[in-house]
Each structure stands twice: as C-alpha cells, then as structure tokens.
Amino acid sequence: MNEELIEAAELGEKAREFIESDLGKAMIDLAAREVGIAQDKLLTVDAADQKAVRDLQNQAWLGNKFKEWLEEIIDRADGALAIFKQQQEIQ
C-alpha cells in the first residue's frame, strides 16, 4: 500500500513539474486554443451535419480534458501523500 501511495505522489509531482514547465504551459495553451477553435467553428457549422458537430464537440472536450487529467493526477497525489503522512504518524 505504501509503495502505491509513494508512486502516486511521485507521479503527481511529475505532473506538477510538467504543468509549471515551458513545455507544459505550451501544451496547455495549445489545448486551450483547440477548444477555442472548436467553439468558433461550432457557431457556423451546419447543425444538420451531425458528424461535423460531434467532431467539433469531441475536439473541444479533449482540449478541456487535457489540463483536467493533469490536475486529477496532482489531486490524487496530494491525497496519497496525506494518507502516507497519516500512516507514518500512526506508526
């Protein structure tokens, strides 16, 4: 159990470092741009073209999820670290 908690905490730290890095910031910015592009296209796409609408919705969804997934990894890491610290205090 402790090994899993440590692994989760380490992964979260890597995600945090990635988000704060130039590469991470650039990737998050690109994902946000994809969302904006998809939203702009959704304003003018033919509503009867279900495939085009669905494709644009998926593009926006994926762009939004990129940062959310990184944040989820960090949140899990914070939780794992808190549990690990609690366990160490009890022992």
C-alpha positions in Angstrom: 0.0 0.0 0.0 2.8 2.5 0.9 4.5 1.7 -2.4 1.3 2.7 -4.3 1.0 5.9 -2.3 4.6 6.8 -3.0 4.2 6.1 -6.7 1.0 8.2 -6.9 2.8 11.1 -5.0 5.8 10.9 -7.4 3.6 10.9 -10.5 1.7 13.9 -9.1 5.0 15.7 -8.6 6.0 15.0 -12.2 2.6 16.3 -13.4 3.0 19.4 -11.3 6.5 20.0 -12.7 5.2 19.4 -16.2 2.4 22.0 -15.8 4.9 24.5 -14.5 7.5 23.8 -17.3 7.7 25.7 -20.5 6.6 22.6 -22.4 3.6 22.0 -20.1 2.5 25.6 -20.4 2.8 25.4 -24.2 0.8 22.2 -24.3 -2.0 23.6 -22.1 -2.1 26.7 -24.2 -2.4 24.6 -27.4 -5.2 22.6 -25.8 -7.0 25.8 -24.9 -6.6 27.1 -28.4 -8.1 23.8 -29.8 -11.1 24.4 -27.5 -11.5 28.0 -28.8 -11.1 26.9 -32.4 -13.8 24.2 -32.0 -16.1 26.6 -30.3 -15.7 29.1 -33.0 -16.4 26.5 -35.7 -19.4 25.3 -33.8 -21.0 28.7 -34.3 -21.0 28.3 -38.0 -21.2 24.6 -38.6 -24.3 23.2 -40.3 -26.4 21.9 -37.4 -27.7 19.2 -39.7 -24.2 17.9 -40.2 -24.2 15.7 -37.1 -20.7 14.2 -37.8 -19.1 17.7 -38.0 -20.9 18.9 -34.8 -19.8 15.7 -33.0 -16.2 16.1 -34.2 -16.1 19.7 -33.0 -17.6 18.7 -29.7 -15.0 16.0 -29.3 -12.2 18.4 -30.2 -13.4 20.8 -27.5 -13.9 18.1 -24.9 -10.4 16.7 -25.5 -8.9 20.1 -25.2 -10.6 20.7 -21.9 -9.8 17.3 -20.6 -6.0 17.6 -21.1 -5.5 20.0 -18.2 -8.2 18.3 -16.1 -6.3 15.0 -16.4 -3.1 16.6 -15.2 -4.9 18.3 -12.3 -6.6 15.0 -11.4 -3.2 13.3 -11.2 -2.0 16.1 -8.9 -5.1 15.8 -6.7 -4.7 12.1 -6.4 -1.0 12.6 -5.5 -2.0 15.1 -2.8 -4.5 12.6 -1.3 -1.9 9.8 -1.5 0.7 12.0 0.3 -1.8 12.9 3.0 -2.7 9.3 3.6 1.0 8.3 3.7 1.8 11.0 6.2 -1.1 9.9 8.4 0.1 6.3 8.3 3.6 7.5 9.3 2.3 9.4 12.2 0.3 6.4 13.5 3.4 4.1 13.2 
